[in-house]
Amino acid sequence: MIKLIGVFIVVIGLVFRFNPLLVVIVAGFATGLVSGMNFIEILDVIGKAFVTNRYMSLFILLLPVIGLLERHGLKEQAERFILNLKGATAGRIMLLYMIFRQVTGAFGMHLGGHPSFIRPIVSPMAEAAVAKGRILPQSILDEIRGMAASSDNYGNFFGQLMFIAAGGLLLIKGVMEQTGYTVDLITMALYAVPTGVVALIIAGTRYAFFDRRMSKKLDEVIKSESNGGISQ
């Protein structure tokens, strides 16, 4: 039972809002020590884990790059591009991005994400498609941004398991084989395809209703402008 001390340390650290990295390291060392490992062995395990998952930290490099792109007009270019497209709606943009996220995820390509695609590209495009050159209230902008974020969540969640080397499938395979059941990665990936298709249909329906709702809200904005101002 004492080997679960790491979990206790993490919970306490989160409750008191200590530095997350420090909390995790302390929890790791505490768990290793009560398990009979020495200091060098613990460092070796932590080092191997870092090297194995080193690519997980690459997203940190994206933040300054995206910041520079936004500073030099990335959002404005995305908005200008959408304004020149006839028939472009926020829902269609989100659905198209979701399809892109699912397809790339099915092939094991981690292209997309909130900081790299949603914030600088998808969200500004969706906002421009709704605004059509007008200034929108913050409440509407927040609703568009939240729905745009959902397109990445849907696409990533229901697309990644269609890839046979996805971490989720490998975890399931490992657990099942430890309990004596033989499972096939290709079969599991194929079972994820119908779920992905259904998720796409449901999301597309939601985005269609979202377009209708945004159209009504835009009419309200136009009426408010004609009456002398935009109500927040």
Secondary structure, DSSP 4 states (H G I P E B T S, - for coil): -GGGHHHHHHHHHHHTT--HHHHHHHHHHHHHHHTT--HHHHHHHHHHHHHHTGGGGGHHHHHHHHHHHHHTTHHHHHHHHHHTSTT--HHHHHHHHHHHHHHHHHTT-----IIIIIIIIIHHHHHHHHHTTSPPPHHHHHHHHHHHHHHHHHHHHHHHTTSTT-HHHHHHHHHHHHTT----HHHHHHHHHHHHHHHHHHHHHHHHHHHHHHHHHHHHHHHHHHTTS---
